[in-house]
Amino acid sequence: MQELRIHGRGGQGSVTAAELIAVAAFEGGKYVQAFPAFGVERRGAPVQAFVRFSDRPIRLRSQVYEPDFVIVQDPSLIRDVDVFKGMEAGGIAIINTERPIEHPVPAGVRVLTIDATTIALETLGLPITNTALMGAFAAATGMVSFETLVDALRHRFSGSLAEKNIETTRRAYDVMKAAAEAT
Amino acid sequence: MALEIMEGSIAVAQAVRRCRPQVVSAYPITPQTHIVEALAEIVANGELAADYITVESEFSALSACVGAVAAGSRAYSATTSQGLALMFEVCFNMAGMRLPLVMTIANRALGAPLSIWNDQQDSISLRDAGWLQLYAEDNQEAVDLHYIGYKVAEDHRVLLPAMVCFDGFILSHTYEPVNMLSQEEVDAFLPPFVPKYRLDAASPVSMGMYATPDYYLEFRYETDQAQKRALEVLREVGKEFGERFGRDYSELVESYQMEDAETALVAMGSICGTTKDAIDEMRTEGKKVGLVRLRSFRPFPSEDLKAALAGVTRVAVLDKNITLGAGGATARGAVALEVRDALYGSTIPVLDYIIGLGGRDVRIEDIKKVVALCEAGEGDRFYGLRTEVL
């Protein structure tokens, strides 16, 4: 079983990202479970959402403490929250930032950064980075395919909103694919 | 078996739609809200031919259901925590009037202090109201128990309302795969409600009359008898469900890794999933541990539980509730009291652990620690107390 923890702030769509990644991974043939850290929906407050992936039905109901993957939607969170907590060697952290990460990182954890805010502003006209980071997650980890993410987005959104988010996801996917292959 | 992925609350709302209630009345409350929002949309979209009665409180919501069922309709409601507490009086009336209903409980702690998070204190506190109480381990079971719940509740041998309990947030807000039966499959399994008695101006009856001391005791006896008959009806309907759809619910207690178990855990609800994973890990470490999961708390399957626990060395009960003041100097939850009652006369020690109250997360290592405590003979206490804040 593999586990993903998404860090964001209330209103950034972390829970939606977890749901869409789970829907995509399920379509890709995996058993999945997606859920939020309960009860902290205040706008702007640090929030977390989780996804589990497995080849077998998932029975475990505790929160995620030792994630294989972490997505950080807002770089300012790194000051407030230990976003790398519980990560071990081989883990992958995907961070939305335009600057290098100066915070200490656990040994063996691969940190991949992407300027998702700029991508979202250019495609959506809003600094909502969740769908960009879904694309980055797919490119960096291979846990979901780009195609299944597109299906999940079309299922959730309709019309131009769907198309804009698909474009956001695609651009971030391409950027991260190139970055991941370069490192 | 085709699986779809959706949030637990949405899966429950879709299952309720397939049960074709004619009246829905509920008041939104976290973490039940997504269920009733989804049902309001389903009714507004014309996907369910029901009257959706909006009300100002849970007391009125369940009262509307009492009237609807008394008039011969299939009705539905959902609530949790303080909302269920506000229904207290109506709950007793509904069971005493022998009006069948399914009500979803998205289990949540009761205040004070205010907590929106999960435990099972809310439904447990309605233990003596006369309702059937079924507890789901996962969203598939939560969905299926709605179909089964209506069929059992409306059976003329039972005629009692039923709570389908699933853990708030832990299940209600989780996306996971479920198999949704088609409308045709549900229609074949669950025929329309046929009331034994109903309010009808052409053939008047009175319901909910007062009973003098000459009659009240007999009413309570008959309600208790209906609970006892529900044990067999639950098994029968659960078996039929399994034969039709491949998911068997004929057992009111589920035994997991119990064949040679020395330590048996007993629990209900979603904590059982984590417990099963913990048991698998402990088994690889050579520990003979198993789980007996209760699917039905009311009626309580005492004989089934006794049979499942025969031969174990010790029992550890995980209680997501606390019966405050019970147990003398020690702590007791409602499940442990039932387990001790079922095992009365045996020498098997039953140790209780009050765990996961108010949303405190329960991890695999917590279950392992409970087993270690039980093996050391230490129990009947709160588990995981933060003594530094006491």
Interface residues (C-beta under 8 A of the other chain):
Chain A: A18 E19 A22 V23 F26 Y31 V32 Q33 A34 F35 P36 F38 G39 P57 I58 R59 L60 R61 S62 Q63 Y65
Chain B: L3 I5 E7 T30 P31 I116 W117 N118 E137 D138 D167 F169 I170 H173 T174 Y175 E176 P177 S270 I271 G273 T274 K276 D277 G359 D361 V362 R363 I364
